């Protein structure tokens, strides 16, 4: 009896899941960030986005270099 009831429940769930449109199940892209699909044709907006991206890249390089120097200093201080 339990097996029949669970099989019916599973069948109903499968039918409901397949009946839903895939658009409603998809996760919306709510973050309008660097990886979003927004493309502007306005040159000022494009230049601003490019400048922001360059700034983020420079900050990332700076943090990477600081971490590298910190590791190097730590390594050199160990040998003393």
C-alpha positions as CSV (number, residue, x, y, z in Angstrom):
1,X,0.0,0.0,0.0
2,X,2.8,2.4,0.9
3,X,4.6,1.5,-2.3
4,X,1.6,2.3,-4.4
5,X,1.0,5.6,-2.6
6,X,4.6,6.7,-2.9
7,X,4.7,5.7,-6.6
8,X,1.6,7.8,-7.3
9,X,3.1,10.8,-5.4
10,X,6.3,10.5,-7.4
11,X,4.4,10.3,-10.7
12,X,2.4,13.4,-9.8
13,X,5.6,15.3,-8.9
14,X,7.3,14.2,-12.1
15,X,4.2,15.4,-14.2
16,X,4.2,18.7,-12.4
17,X,7.9,19.2,-12.9
18,X,7.7,18.5,-16.6
19,X,4.6,20.7,-17.1
20,X,6.4,23.8,-15.8
21,X,7.9,26.0,-18.5
22,X,11.7,26.1,-18.3
23,X,11.7,29.9,-18.2
24,X,10.0,30.0,-14.9
25,X,12.5,27.4,-13.5
26,X,15.5,29.3,-14.7
27,X,17.4,31.6,-12.4
28,X,17.1,35.2,-13.4
29,X,20.3,37.2,-14.0
30,X,19.7,39.9,-11.4
31,X,23.3,41.2,-11.1
32,X,24.1,43.8,-13.8
33,X,27.8,43.3,-13.4
34,X,30.8,42.6,-15.6
35,X,29.4,39.3,-16.9
36,X,25.9,40.5,-17.7
37,X,24.6,40.5,-21.2
38,X,23.9,44.3,-21.3
39,X,25.6,45.9,-24.3
40,X,25.2,49.6,-24.8
41,X,25.8,51.4,-28.1
42,X,26.5,54.7,-26.3
43,X,30.3,55.4,-26.5
44,X,30.3,57.2,-23.2
45,X,28.7,54.3,-21.4
46,X,31.1,51.8,-23.1
47,X,34.1,54.0,-22.1
48,X,32.9,54.2,-18.5
49,X,32.5,50.4,-18.3
50,X,35.9,49.9,-19.8
51,X,37.5,52.3,-17.3
52,X,35.8,50.6,-14.4
53,X,36.9,47.2,-15.6
54,X,40.5,48.5,-16.0
55,X,40.4,49.9,-12.5
56,X,39.3,46.5,-11.1
57,X,42.0,44.7,-13.0
58,X,44.6,47.1,-11.7
59,X,43.4,46.7,-8.1
60,X,43.5,42.9,-8.5
61,X,47.1,43.1,-9.8
62,X,48.0,45.3,-6.9
63,X,46.5,43.0,-4.3
64,X,48.2,40.0,-6.0
65,X,51.6,41.8,-5.9
66,X,51.1,42.7,-2.2
67,X,50.3,39.1,-1.4
68,X,53.4,38.0,-3.3
69,X,55.6,40.4,-1.5
70,X,54.1,39.4,1.8
71,X,54.9,35.7,1.1
72,X,58.4,36.6,0.0
73,X,59.1,38.7,3.2
74,X,57.7,35.9,5.3
75,X,59.9,33.4,3.6
76,X,63.0,35.6,3.9
77,X,62.3,36.3,7.6
78,X,62.1,32.5,8.3
79,X,65.7,31.9,7.2
80,X,67.1,34.5,9.6
